Amino acid sequence: MERPSRQRQQERNTERESDEETVSCPECDSTEIVTDADQELVCEDCGLVLDERNIDRGPEWRAFNHSERQSKSRVGAPITETMHDKGLTTTIDWKDKDAYGRSLSSEKRSQMHRLRKWQERIRTKDAGERNLQFALSEIDRMASALGVPRSVREVASVIYRRALNEDLIRGRSIEGVSTAALYAACRQEGIPRSLDEVADVSRVPQKEIGRTYRYISQELGLELKPVDPKQFVPRFASSLELSEEVQSKATEIIDVSAEQGLLSGKSPTGFAAAAIYAASLLCNEKKTQREVADVAQVTEVTIRNRYQEQIEAMGFR
C-alpha cells in the first residue's frame, strides 16, 4: 500500500517541477524565471512576481529589543577556548530542583548525585584532558586576580593549546607554562602587566616564568613587540589619583627620552614610574618616590636613576 502512494507523490513532484520549468512571464513572455531569496518566482527581465511562496524561516516568537531577543533565544553558550571541552558538554545543576522549582525526592536526589559524579568523570577521557582542564582553570584564576579582560583569557588558552600540541609541556610544570601563556597573551593584546605582577598571582617563581615564556615564544613564533612604558602610565596615574595633565606630561617625558635612546635596556615599569614622578613634580601634584615605587612595584633606587636620566633628557637641571 505504501509503494503506489510514493509513486503518486513522485509523479506530482515531477509535474510541479516541469510546470515551473515551462512557466513564462505574462507581461513580457520571457521564460527567464528565477526563485529569489524570499522563495518567490520572479521574472528576470521585467521583475514581475509570478508566485509568492513566502516561508518564514525565523523563530516563532517576536522580540522588540536586544534583551528580549537574548532572553527568548534557545541557542547555547558560544564556543570558548577557556574550557577543555570548549563548553560543548552538558552540566547537571546542583540545586536538586525540577523545572518548576520544586524540591526533588530523596530517591531522585541520590540519582542526580550519581549522574553528576559520572558526568564529571566522563568529561575528561584521559590524562591529557585532565592536565588541560587544570591548566585552563589556572589561567582563569590568575586572569581574574590580574583583572584582565575575557579576550586575554581566550588568547592565553589558545597559546597553551598550541604549546600542548607542539609537545612543549614535557619536562616543564603545568603552572609555569600556563603562567607564561597568560603573560604572552597580555603582551599580545596590549594589556600592561609586568612580569612581577604575573609572578605575584602565580604559584611558580619569576625566574621559571621568564625562562618558560622565552622558550614558548621562540618555539611558537610569537611576534611580540617590546613593552611600551606609556601603556603603564594611565594605570599607575589612576592608582596615585593624578590628573590628566600629569599623565600627558609623563607621556611627553617618555617620548623625549625614547628619542634620545634612553629606553634601551631599561625596565618599562621603572621608566614609566620615573616619568610619573617627574611629571607630578612639574605639575605641582607631588608624590613621593616611595608612593610611586609601591604602585609600580619597583625600588626607589630605580626611580631615582631613571628620573635623573629623564630630567637631563628634558633639559632640566
Disulfide bonds with the S-S distance in Angstrom:
none
